């Protein structure tokens, strides 16, 4: 039992102070931060203020609900 702590300290130093261990230890928080940053970036790119509309090729929707400029364009295309 006398040699347990020196052996444990030796193994700890031998494994923990390797470049590969330190690299892997630091890569996990970096990967998490990168994933969160990428998520924020992609979410910010999705803000789109362009209008959304319907394409009514079957003329099922009510024409009276269209704005005047859309109604004139719609009438010119489908008449």
PDB file of N, CA, C and O in Angstrom, chain B, residues numbered from 101:
ATOM      1  N   UNK B 101       0.819  -1.198   0.000  1.00  0.00           N
ATOM      2  CA  UNK B 101       0.000   0.000   0.000  1.00  0.00           C
ATOM      3  C   UNK B 101       0.864   1.263   0.000  1.00  0.00           C
ATOM      4  O   UNK B 101       0.407   2.340  -0.383  1.00  0.00           O
ATOM      5  N   UNK B 102       2.131   1.113   0.439  1.00  0.00           N
ATOM      6  CA  UNK B 102       3.024   2.271   0.465  1.00  0.00           C
ATOM      7  C   UNK B 102       3.304   2.815  -0.930  1.00  0.00           C
ATOM      8  O   UNK B 102       3.513   4.018  -1.091  1.00  0.00           O
ATOM      9  N   UNK B 103       3.312   1.958  -1.929  1.00  0.00           N
ATOM     10  CA  UNK B 103       3.673   2.359  -3.290  1.00  0.00           C
ATOM     11  C   UNK B 103       2.463   2.807  -4.113  1.00  0.00           C
ATOM     12  O   UNK B 103       2.632   3.189  -5.271  1.00  0.00           O
ATOM     13  N   UNK B 104       1.259   2.775  -3.557  1.00  0.00           N
ATOM     14  CA  UNK B 104       0.050   3.112  -4.305  1.00  0.00           C
ATOM     15  C   UNK B 104       0.061   4.562  -4.770  1.00  0.00           C
ATOM     16  O   UNK B 104      -0.158   4.823  -5.953  1.00  0.00           O
ATOM     17  N   UNK B 105       0.306   5.499  -3.883  1.00  0.00           N
ATOM     18  CA  UNK B 105       0.250   6.918  -4.246  1.00  0.00           C
ATOM     19  C   UNK B 105       1.371   7.329  -5.197  1.00  0.00           C
ATOM     20  O   UNK B 105       1.104   8.094  -6.125  1.00  0.00           O
ATOM     21  N   UNK B 106       2.578   6.879  -5.026  1.00  0.00           N
ATOM     22  CA  UNK B 106       3.595   7.224  -6.038  1.00  0.00           C
ATOM     23  C   UNK B 106       3.292   6.638  -7.421  1.00  0.00           C
ATOM     24  O   UNK B 106       3.531   7.283  -8.442  1.00  0.00           O
ATOM     25  N   UNK B 107       2.769   5.423  -7.444  1.00  0.00           N
ATOM     26  CA  UNK B 107       2.412   4.822  -8.733  1.00  0.00           C
ATOM     27  C   UNK B 107       1.246   5.584  -9.363  1.00  0.00           C
ATOM     28  O   UNK B 107       1.254   5.848 -10.565  1.00  0.00           O
ATOM     29  N   UNK B 108       0.249   5.936  -8.558  1.00  0.00           N
ATOM     30  CA  UNK B 108      -0.898   6.701  -9.066  1.00  0.00           C
ATOM     31  C   UNK B 108      -0.445   8.063  -9.578  1.00  0.00           C
ATOM     32  O   UNK B 108      -0.895   8.493 -10.640  1.00  0.00           O
ATOM     33  N   UNK B 109       0.433   8.752  -8.852  1.00  0.00           N
ATOM     34  CA  UNK B 109       0.936  10.057  -9.288  1.00  0.00           C
ATOM     35  C   UNK B 109       1.733   9.919 -10.579  1.00  0.00           C
ATOM     36  O   UNK B 109       1.614  10.760 -11.470  1.00  0.00           O
ATOM     37  N   UNK B 110       2.543   8.871 -10.691  1.00  0.00           N
ATOM     38  CA  UNK B 110       3.326   8.643 -11.899  1.00  0.00           C
ATOM     39  C   UNK B 110       2.406   8.412 -13.098  1.00  0.00           C
ATOM     40  O   UNK B 110       2.612   9.001 -14.159  1.00  0.00           O
ATOM     41  N   UNK B 111       1.411   7.575 -12.938  1.00  0.00           N
ATOM     42  CA  UNK B 111       0.482   7.281 -14.031  1.00  0.00           C
ATOM     43  C   UNK B 111      -0.324   8.518 -14.406  1.00  0.00           C
ATOM     44  O   UNK B 111      -0.578   8.768 -15.584  1.00  0.00           O
ATOM     45  N   UNK B 112      -0.721   9.284 -13.408  1.00  0.00           N
ATOM     46  CA  UNK B 112      -1.468  10.517 -13.669  1.00  0.00           C
ATOM     47  C   UNK B 112      -0.618  11.465 -14.508  1.00  0.00           C
ATOM     48  O   UNK B 112      -1.075  11.950 -15.543  1.00  0.00           O
ATOM     49  N   UNK B 113       0.607  11.733 -14.077  1.00  0.00           N
ATOM     50  CA  UNK B 113       1.489  12.647 -14.812  1.00  0.00           C
ATOM     51  C   UNK B 113       1.801  12.109 -16.206  1.00  0.00           C
ATOM     52  O   UNK B 113       1.852  12.872 -17.171  1.00  0.00           O
ATOM     53  N   UNK B 114       2.008  10.819 -16.310  1.00  0.00           N
ATOM     54  CA  UNK B 114       2.359  10.231 -17.598  1.00  0.00           C
ATOM     55  C   UNK B 114       1.221  10.368 -18.606  1.00  0.00           C
ATOM     56  O   UNK B 114       1.466  10.587 -19.792  1.00  0.00           O
ATOM     57  N   UNK B 115      -0.010  10.243 -18.146  1.00  0.00           N
ATOM     58  CA  UNK B 115      -1.149  10.288 -19.065  1.00  0.00           C
ATOM     59  C   UNK B 115      -1.719  11.692 -19.255  1.00  0.00           C
ATOM     60  O   UNK B 115      -2.100  12.056 -20.367  1.00  0.00           O
ATOM     61  N   UNK B 116      -1.781  12.475 -18.198  1.00  0.00           N
ATOM     62  CA  UNK B 116      -2.452  13.773 -18.265  1.00  0.00           C
ATOM     63  C   UNK B 116      -1.606  14.813 -18.976  1.00  0.00           C
ATOM     64  O   UNK B 116      -2.163  15.696 -19.630  1.00  0.00           O
ATOM     65  N   UNK B 117      -0.304  14.749 -18.878  1.00  0.00           N
ATOM     66  CA  UNK B 117       0.533  15.777 -19.473  1.00  0.00           C
ATOM     67  C   UNK B 117       0.990  15.449 -20.892  1.00  0.00           C
ATOM     68  O   UNK B 117       1.914  16.079 -21.405  1.00  0.00           O
ATOM     69  N   UNK B 118       0.361  14.485 -21.520  1.00  0.00           N
ATOM     70  CA  UNK B 118       0.626  14.199 -22.929  1.00  0.00           C
ATOM     71  C   UNK B 118      -0.044  15.274 -23.786  1.00  0.00           C
ATOM     72  O   UNK B 118      -1.090  15.811 -23.419  1.00  0.00           O
ATOM     73  N   UNK B 119       0.558  15.575 -24.910  1.00  0.00           N
ATOM     74  CA  UNK B 119      -0.030  16.557 -25.815  1.00  0.00           C
ATOM     75  C   UNK B 119      -1.388  16.086 -26.339  1.00  0.00           C
ATOM     76  O   UNK B 119      -2.311  16.887 -26.489  1.00  0.00           O
ATOM     77  N   UNK B 120      -1.505  14.811 -26.611  1.00  0.00           N
ATOM     78  CA  UNK B 120      -2.768  14.296 -27.149  1.00  0.00           C
ATOM     79  C   UNK B 120      -3.895  14.407 -26.125  1.00  0.00           C
ATOM     80  O   UNK B 120      -5.034  14.699 -26.490  1.00  0.00           O
ATOM     81  N   UNK B 121      -3.588  14.175 -24.841  1.00  0.00           N
ATOM     82  CA  UNK B 121      -4.622  14.290 -23.811  1.00  0.00           C
ATOM     83  C   UNK B 121      -5.074  15.737 -23.669  1.00  0.00           C
ATOM     84  O   UNK B 121      -6.271  16.010 -23.577  1.00  0.00           O
ATOM     85  N   UNK B 122      -4.132  16.650 -23.651  1.00  0.00           N
ATOM     86  CA  UNK B 122      -4.475  18.068 -23.517  1.00  0.00           C
ATOM     87  C   UNK B 122      -5.253  18.546 -24.735  1.00  0.00           C
ATOM     88  O   UNK B 122      -6.204  19.316 -24.604  1.00  0.00           O
ATOM     89  N   UNK B 123      -4.856  18.094 -25.911  1.00  0.00           N
ATOM     90  CA  UNK B 123      -5.573  18.462 -27.134  1.00  0.00           C
ATOM     91  C   UNK B 123      -7.013  17.953 -27.093  1.00  0.00           C
ATOM     92  O   UNK B 123      -7.942  18.699 -27.403  1.00  0.00           O
ATOM     93  N   UNK B 124      -7.202  16.714 -26.719  1.00  0.00           N
ATOM     94  CA  UNK B 124      -8.561  16.163 -26.644  1.00  0.00           C
ATOM     95  C   UNK B 124      -9.371  16.828 -25.549  1.00  0.00           C
ATOM     96  O   UNK B 124     -10.573  17.042 -25.707  1.00  0.00           O
ATOM     97  N   UNK B 125      -8.734  17.153 -24.451  1.00  0.00           N
ATOM     98  CA  UNK B 125      -9.427  17.812 -23.345  1.00  0.00           C
ATOM     99  C   UNK B 125      -9.927  19.183 -23.764  1.00  0.00           C
ATOM    100  O   UNK B 125     -11.033  19.575 -23.390  1.00  0.00           O
ATOM    101  N   UNK B 126      -9.138  19.915 -24.530  1.00  0.00           N
ATOM    102  CA  UNK B 126      -9.531  21.253 -24.963  1.00  0.00           C
ATOM    103  C   UNK B 126     -10.434  21.234 -26.188  1.00  0.00           C
ATOM    104  O   UNK B 126     -11.148  22.204 -26.442  1.00  0.00           O
ATOM    105  N   UNK B 127     -10.413  20.151 -26.948  1.00  0.00           N
ATOM    106  CA  UNK B 127     -11.228  20.099 -28.155  1.00  0.00           C
ATOM    107  C   UNK B 127     -12.716  19.917 -27.839  1.00  0.00           C
ATOM    108  O   UNK B 127     -13.563  20.342 -28.624  1.00  0.00           O
ATOM    109  N   UNK B 128     -13.040  19.308 -26.731  1.00  0.00           N
ATOM    110  CA  UNK B 128     -14.461  19.099 -26.390  1.00  0.00           C
ATOM    111  C   UNK B 128     -15.169  20.428 -26.140  1.00  0.00           C
ATOM    112  O   UNK B 128     -16.212  20.664 -26.749  1.00  0.00           O
ATOM    113  N   UNK B 129     -14.657  21.316 -25.271  1.00  0.00           N
ATOM    114  CA  UNK B 129     -15.341  22.614 -25.119  1.00  0.00           C
ATOM    115  C   UNK B 129     -15.324  23.449 -26.400  1.00  0.00           C
ATOM    116  O   UNK B 129     -16.275  24.178 -26.683  1.00  0.00           O
ATOM    117  N   UNK B 130     -14.233  23.341 -27.177  1.00  0.00           N
ATOM    118  CA  UNK B 130     -14.187  24.066 -28.445  1.00  0.00           C
ATOM    119  C   UNK B 130     -15.276  23.571 -29.386  1.00  0.00           C
ATOM    120  O   UNK B 130     -15.946  24.380 -30.029  1.00  0.00           O
ATOM    121  N   UNK B 131     -15.463  22.267 -29.478  1.00  0.00           N
ATOM    122  CA  UNK B 131     -16.504  21.709 -30.344  1.00  0.00           C
ATOM    123  C   UNK B 131     -17.893  22.134 -29.877  1.00  0.00           C
ATOM    124  O   UNK B 131     -18.753  22.442 -30.703  1.00  0.00           O
ATOM    125  N   UNK B 132     -18.121  22.153 -28.574  1.00  0.00           N
ATOM    126  CA  UNK B 132     -19.425  22.588 -28.045  1.00  0.00           C
ATOM    127  C   UNK B 132     -19.659  24.060 -28.368  1.00  0.00           C
ATOM    128  O   UNK B 132     -20.747  24.436 -28.803  1.00  0.00           O
ATOM    129  N   UNK B 133     -18.631  24.901 -28.154  1.00  0.00           N
ATOM    130  CA  UNK B 133     -18.768  26.327 -28.464  1.00  0.00           C
ATOM    131  C   UNK B 133     -18.984  26.544 -29.961  1.00  0.00           C
ATOM    132  O   UNK B 133     -19.780  27.396 -30.354  1.00  0.00           O
ATOM    133  N   UNK B 134     -18.283  25.781 -30.792  1.00  0.00           N
ATOM    134  CA  UNK B 134     -18.460  25.882 -32.235  1.00  0.00           C
ATOM    135  C   UNK B 134     -19.879  25.485 -32.647  1.00  0.00           C
ATOM    136  O   UNK B 134     -20.483  26.133 -33.501  1.00  0.00           O
ATOM    137  N   UNK B 135     -20.405  24.429 -32.043  1.00  0.00           N
ATOM    138  CA  UNK B 135     -21.771  23.981 -32.369  1.00  0.00           C
ATOM    139  C   UNK B 135     -22.803  25.027 -31.967  1.00  0.00           C
ATOM    140  O   UNK B 135     -23.739  25.301 -32.718  1.00  0.00           O
ATOM    141  N   UNK B 136     -22.635  25.603 -30.799  1.00  0.00           N
ATOM    142  CA  UNK B 136     -23.568  26.635 -30.346  1.00  0.00           C
ATOM    143  C   UNK B 136     -23.468  27.867 -31.244  1.00  0.00           C
ATOM    144  O   UNK B 136     -24.487  28.435 -31.636  1.00  0.00           O
ATOM    145  N   UNK B 137     -22.243  28.279 -31.569  1.00  0.00           N
ATOM    146  CA  UNK B 137     -22.061  29.427 -32.458  1.00  0.00           C
ATOM    147  C   UNK B 137     -22.643  29.194 -33.831  1.00  0.00           C
ATOM    148  O   UNK B 137     -23.262  30.091 -34.404  1.00  0.00           O
ATOM    149  N   UNK B 138     -22.454  27.999 -34.370  1.00  0.00           N
ATOM    150  CA  UNK B 138     -23.027  27.666 -35.670  1.00  0.00           C
ATOM    151  C   UNK B 138     -24.554  27.685 -35.611  1.00  0.00           C
ATOM    152  O   UNK B 138     -25.206  28.143 -36.550  1.00  0.00           O
ATOM    153  N   UNK B 139     -25.124  27.192 -34.515  1.00  0.00           N
ATOM    154  CA  UNK B 139     -26.580  27.226 -34.351  1.00  0.00           C
ATOM    155  C   UNK B 139     -27.112  28.646 -34.313  1.00  0.00           C
ATOM    156  O   UNK B 139     -28.124  28.945 -34.947  1.00  0.00           O
ATOM    157  N   UNK B 140     -26.442  29.530 -33.575  1.00  0.00           N
ATOM    158  CA  UNK B 140     -26.855  30.937 -33.530  1.00  0.00           C
ATOM    159  C   UNK B 140     -26.724  31.592 -34.905  1.00  0.00           C
ATOM    160  O   UNK B 140     -27.594  32.356 -35.323  1.00  0.00           O
ATOM    161  N   UNK B 141     -25.632  31.287 -35.601  1.00  0.00           N
ATOM    162  CA  UNK B 141     -25.435  31.874 -36.926  1.00  0.00           C
ATOM    163  C   UNK B 141     -26.528  31.413 -37.895  1.00  0.00           C
ATOM    164  O   UNK B 141     -27.098  32.231 -38.617  1.00  0.00           O
ATOM    165  N   UNK B 142     -26.818  30.123 -37.915  1.00  0.00           N
ATOM    166  CA  UNK B 142     -27.845  29.617 -38.829  1.00  0.00           C
ATOM    167  C   UNK B 142     -29.221  30.137 -38.469  1.00  0.00           C
ATOM    168  O   UNK B 142     -30.035  30.401 -39.353  1.00  0.00           O
ATOM    169  N   UNK B 143     -29.489  30.285 -37.191  1.00  0.00           N
ATOM    170  CA  UNK B 143     -30.783  30.825 -36.770  1.00  0.00           C
ATOM    171  C   UNK B 143     -30.921  32.283 -37.179  1.00  0.00           C
ATOM    172  O   UNK B 143     -32.006  32.710 -37.573  1.00  0.00           O
ATOM    173  N   UNK B 144     -29.844  33.052 -37.095  1.00  0.00           N
ATOM    174  CA  UNK B 144     -29.917  34.463 -37.477  1.00  0.00           C
ATOM    175  C   UNK B 144     -30.093  34.625 -38.982  1.00  0.00           C
ATOM    176  O   UNK B 144     -30.662  35.620 -39.430  1.00  0.00           O
ATOM    177  N   UNK B 145     -29.618  33.669 -39.765  1.00  0.00           N
ATOM    178  CA  UNK B 145     -29.761  33.753 -41.213  1.00  0.00           C
ATOM    179  C   UNK B 145     -31.172  33.397 -41.671  1.00  0.00           C
ATOM    180  O   UNK B 145     -31.510  33.642 -42.829  1.00  0.00           O
ATOM    181  N   UNK B 146     -32.005  32.827 -40.803  1.00  0.00           N
ATOM    182  CA  UNK B 146     -33.342  32.410 -41.205  1.00  0.00           C
ATOM    183  C   UNK B 146     -34.369  33.519 -41.087  1.00  0.00           C
ATOM    184  O   UNK B 146     -35.503  33.345 -41.532  1.00  0.00           O
ATOM    185  N   UNK B 147     -34.016  34.640 -40.508  1.00  0.00           N
ATOM    186  CA  UNK B 147     -34.962  35.747 -40.404  1.00  0.00           C
ATOM    187  C   UNK B 147     -35.191  36.320 -41.792  1.00  0.00           C
ATOM    188  O   UNK B 147     -34.337  37.021 -42.334  1.00  0.00           O
ATOM    189  N   UNK B 148     -36.327  36.024 -42.351  1.00  0.00           N
ATOM    190  CA  UNK B 148     -36.639  36.435 -43.710  1.00  0.00           C
ATOM    191  C   UNK B 148     -37.921  37.249 -43.663  1.00  0.00           C
ATOM    192  O   UNK B 148     -38.965  36.742 -43.252  1.00  0.00           O
ATOM    193  N   UNK B 149     -37.850  38.499 -44.077  1.00  0.00           N
ATOM    194  CA  UNK B 149     -39.026  39.363 -44.015  1.00  0.00           C
ATOM    195  C   UNK B 149     -39.777  39.410 -45.337  1.00  0.00           C
ATOM    196  O   UNK B 149     -40.686  40.224 -45.499  1.00  0.00           O
ATOM    197  N   UNK B 150     -39.416  38.559 -46.275  1.00  0.00           N
ATOM    198  CA  UNK B 150     -40.128  38.534 -47.546  1.00  0.00           C
ATOM    199  C   UNK B 150     -41.533  37.979 -47.353  1.00  0.00           C
ATOM    200  O   UNK B 150     -41.741  37.099 -46.517  1.00  0.00           O
ATOM    201  N   UNK B 151     -42.497  38.484 -48.115  1.00  0.00           N
ATOM    202  CA  UNK B 151     -43.870  37.991 -47.949  1.00  0.00           C
ATOM    203  C   UNK B 151     -44.015  36.555 -48.445  1.00  0.00           C
ATOM    204  O   UNK B 151     -43.293  36.096 -49.331  1.00  0.00           O
ATOM    205  N   UNK B 152     -44.960  35.882 -47.850  1.00  0.00           N
ATOM    206  CA  UNK B 152     -45.273  34.509 -48.219  1.00  0.00           C
ATOM    207  C   UNK B 152     -46.628  34.528 -48.908  1.00  0.00           C
ATOM    208  O   UNK B 152     -47.533  35.233 -48.462  1.00  0.00           O
ATOM    209  N   UNK B 153     -46.783  33.784 -49.963  1.00  0.00           N
ATOM    210  CA  UNK B 153     -48.048  33.796 -50.684  1.00  0.00           C
ATOM    211  C   UNK B 153     -48.405  32.420 -51.208  1.00  0.00           C
ATOM    212  O   UNK B 153     -47.681  31.445 -51.006  1.00  0.00           O
ATOM    213  N   UNK B 154     -49.540  32.367 -51.885  1.00  0.00           N
ATOM    214  CA  UNK B 154     -50.030  31.124 -52.464  1.00  0.00           C
ATOM    215  C   UNK B 154     -49.997  31.243 -53.979  1.00  0.00           C
ATOM    216  O   UNK B 154     -50.174  32.327 -54.535  1.00  0.00           O
ATOM    217  N   UNK B 155     -49.771  30.133 -54.627  1.00  0.00           N
ATOM    218  CA  UNK B 155     -49.882  30.068 -56.077  1.00  0.00           C
ATOM    219  C   UNK B 155     -51.171  29.314 -56.354  1.00  0.00           C
ATOM    220  O   UNK B 155     -51.284  28.117 -56.090  1.00  0.00           O
ATOM    221  N   UNK B 156     -52.141  30.046 -56.895  1.00  0.00           N
ATOM    222  CA  UNK B 156     -53.471  29.484 -57.089  1.00  0.00           C
ATOM    223  C   UNK B 156     -53.712  29.231 -58.573  1.00  0.00           C
ATOM    224  O   UNK B 156     -54.376  30.023 -59.241  1.00  0.00           O
ATOM    225  N   UNK B 157     -53.180  28.144 -59.082  1.00  0.00           N
ATOM    226  CA  UNK B 157     -53.375  27.810 -60.489  1.00  0.00           C
ATOM    227  C   UNK B 157     -54.799  27.339 -60.761  1.00  0.00           C
ATOM    228  O   UNK B 157     -55.261  27.422 -61.899  1.00  0.00           O
ATOM    229  N   UNK B 158     -55.496  26.855 -59.759  1.00  0.00           N
ATOM    230  CA  UNK B 158     -56.847  26.336 -59.955  1.00  0.00           C
ATOM    231  C   UNK B 158     -57.917  27.403 -59.762  1.00  0.00           C
ATOM    232  O   UNK B 158     -59.105  27.143 -59.957  1.00  0.00           O
ATOM    233  N   UNK B 159     -57.491  28.610 -59.378  1.00  0.00           N
ATOM    234  CA  UNK B 159     -58.427  29.730 -59.132  1.00  0.00           C
ATOM    235  C   UNK B 159     -59.470  29.385 -58.080  1.00  0.00           C
ATOM    236  O   UNK B 159     -60.662  29.635 -58.262  1.00  0.00           O
ATOM    237  N   UNK B 160     -59.010  28.814 -56.991  1.00  0.00           N
ATOM    238  CA  UNK B 160     -59.902  28.420 -55.914  1.00  0.00           C
ATOM    239  C   UNK B 160     -60.039  29.537 -54.885  1.00  0.00           C
ATOM    240  O   UNK B 160     -61.099  29.677 -54.275  1.00  0.00           O
ATOM    241  N   UNK B 161     -59.015  30.315 -54.683  1.00  0.00           N
ATOM    242  CA  UNK B 161     -59.033  31.359 -53.659  1.00  0.00           C
ATOM    243  C   UNK B 161     -59.893  32.536 -54.090  1.00  0.00           C
ATOM    244  O   UNK B 161     -60.121  32.762 -55.278  1.00  0.00           O
ATOM    245  N   UNK B 162     -60.355  33.265 -53.114  1.00  0.00           N
ATOM    246  CA  UNK B 162     -61.239  34.407 -53.340  1.00  0.00           C
ATOM    247  C   UNK B 162     -60.436  35.574 -53.929  1.00  0.00           C
ATOM    248  O   UNK B 162     -59.454  36.017 -53.334  1.00  0.00           O
ATOM    249  N   UNK B 163     -60.857  36.070 -55.098  1.00  0.00           N
ATOM    250  CA  UNK B 163     -60.142  37.161 -55.757  1.00  0.00           C
ATOM    251  C   UNK B 163     -60.296  38.480 -55.026  1.00  0.00           C
ATOM    252  O   UNK B 163     -59.427  39.343 -55.152  1.00  0.00           O
ATOM    253  N   UNK B 164     -61.345  38.670 -54.280  1.00  0.00           N
ATOM    254  CA  UNK B 164     -61.586  39.958 -53.623  1.00  0.00           C
ATOM    255  C   UNK B 164     -60.591  40.208 -52.486  1.00  0.00           C
ATOM    256  O   UNK B 164     -60.452  41.347 -52.041  1.00  0.00           O
ATOM    257  N   UNK B 165     -59.913  39.196 -52.018  1.00  0.00           N
ATOM    258  CA  UNK B 165     -58.957  39.363 -50.926  1.00  0.00           C
ATOM    259  C   UNK B 165     -57.575  39.757 -51.428  1.00  0.00           C
ATOM    260  O   UNK B 165     -56.678  40.011 -50.624  1.00  0.00           O
ATOM    261  N   UNK B 166     -57.387  39.813 -52.735  1.00  0.00           N
ATOM    262  CA  UNK B 166     -56.106  40.183 -53.300  1.00  0.00           C
ATOM    263  C   UNK B 166     -55.937  41.696 -53.314  1.00  0.00           C
ATOM    264  O   UNK B 166     -56.921  42.428 -53.418  1.00  0.00           O
ATOM    265  N   UNK B 167     -54.721  42.160 -53.211  1.00  0.00           N
ATOM    266  CA  UNK B 167     -54.456  43.588 -53.329  1.00  0.00           C
ATOM    267  C   UNK B 167     -54.672  43.998 -54.789  1.00  0.00           C
ATOM    268  O   UNK B 167     -54.617  43.153 -55.683  1.00  0.00           O
ATOM    269  N   UNK B 168     -54.916  45.277 -55.033  1.00  0.00           N
ATOM    270  CA  UNK B 168     -55.210  45.703 -56.415  1.00  0.00           C
ATOM    271  C   UNK B 168     -54.084  45.400 -57.404  1.00  0.00           C
ATOM    272  O   UNK B 168     -54.359  44.981 -58.528  1.00  0.00           O
ATOM    273  N   UNK B 169     -52.825  45.600 -57.012  1.00  0.00           N
ATOM    274  CA  UNK B 169     -51.747  45.343 -57.969  1.00  0.00           C
ATOM    275  C   UNK B 169     -51.594  43.853 -58.237  1.00  0.00           C
ATOM    276  O   UNK B 169     -51.275  43.459 -59.359  1.00  0.00           O
ATOM    277  N   UNK B 170     -51.816  43.023 -57.230  1.00  0.00           N
ATOM    278  CA  UNK B 170     -51.740  41.575 -57.430  1.00  0.00           C
ATOM    279  C   UNK B 170     -52.933  41.115 -58.253  1.00  0.00           C
ATOM    280  O   UNK B 170     -52.799  40.224 -59.092  1.00  0.00           O
ATOM    281  N   UNK B 171     -54.089  41.709 -58.025  1.00  0.00           N
ATOM    282  CA  UNK B 171     -55.295  41.321 -58.763  1.00  0.00           C
ATOM    283  C   UNK B 171     -55.142  41.649 -60.243  1.00  0.00           C
ATOM    284  O   UNK B 171     -55.541  40.856 -61.096  1.00  0.00           O
ATOM    285  N   UNK B 172     -54.561  42.824 -60.560  1.00  0.00           N
ATOM    286  CA  UNK B 172     -54.382  43.179 -61.969  1.00  0.00           C
ATOM    287  C   UNK B 172     -53.348  42.266 -62.627  1.00  0.00           C
ATOM    288  O   UNK B 172     -53.528  41.860 -63.775  1.00  0.00           O
ATOM    289  N   UNK B 173     -52.283  41.942 -61.923  1.00  0.00           N
ATOM    290  CA  UNK B 173     -51.286  41.037 -62.474  1.00  0.00           C
ATOM    291  C   UNK B 173     -51.874  39.628 -62.636  1.00  0.00           C
ATOM    292  O   UNK B 173     -51.609  38.944 -63.624  1.00  0.00           O
ATOM    293  N   UNK B 174     -52.667  39.214 -61.662  1.00  0.00           N
ATOM    294  CA  UNK B 174     -53.291  37.900 -61.696  1.00  0.00           C
ATOM    295  C   UNK B 174     -54.278  37.796 -62.847  1.00  0.00           C
ATOM    296  O   UNK B 174     -54.348  36.778 -63.535  1.00  0.00           O
ATOM    297  N   UNK B 175     -55.045  38.875 -63.046  1.00  0.00           N
ATOM    298  CA  UNK B 175     -56.028  38.872 -64.128  1.00  0.00           C
ATOM    299  C   UNK B 175     -55.329  38.852 -65.488  1.00  0.00           C
ATOM    300  O   UNK B 175     -55.812  38.222 -66.428  1.00  0.00           O
ATOM    301  N   UNK B 176     -54.199  39.539 -65.588  1.00  0.00           N
ATOM    302  CA  UNK B 176     -53.478  39.567 -66.868  1.00  0.00           C
ATOM    303  C   UNK B 176     -52.878  38.195 -67.169  1.00  0.00           C
ATOM    304  O   UNK B 176     -52.838  37.787 -68.330  1.00  0.00           O
ATOM    305  N   UNK B 177     -52.423  37.493 -66.173  1.00  0.00           N
ATOM    306  CA  UNK B 177     -51.800  36.190 -66.402  1.00  0.00           C
ATOM    307  C   UNK B 177     -52.822  35.108 -66.717  1.00  0.00           C
ATOM    308  O   UNK B 177     -52.578  34.253 -67.568  1.00  0.00           O
ATOM    309  N   UNK B 178     -53.952  35.138 -66.046  1.00  0.00           N
ATOM    310  CA  UNK B 178     -54.909  34.010 -66.134  1.00  0.00           C
ATOM    311  C   UNK B 178     -56.162  34.324 -66.942  1.00  0.00           C
ATOM    312  O   UNK B 178     -57.140  33.580 -66.860  1.00  0.00           O
ATOM    313  N   UNK B 179     -56.162  35.388 -67.707  1.00  0.00           N
ATOM    314  CA  UNK B 179     -57.369  35.650 -68.495  1.00  0.00           C
ATOM    315  C   UNK B 179     -57.151  35.332 -69.953  1.00  0.00           C
ATOM    316  O   UNK B 179     -58.063  35.493 -70.763  1.00  0.00           O
TER     317      UNK B 179
END
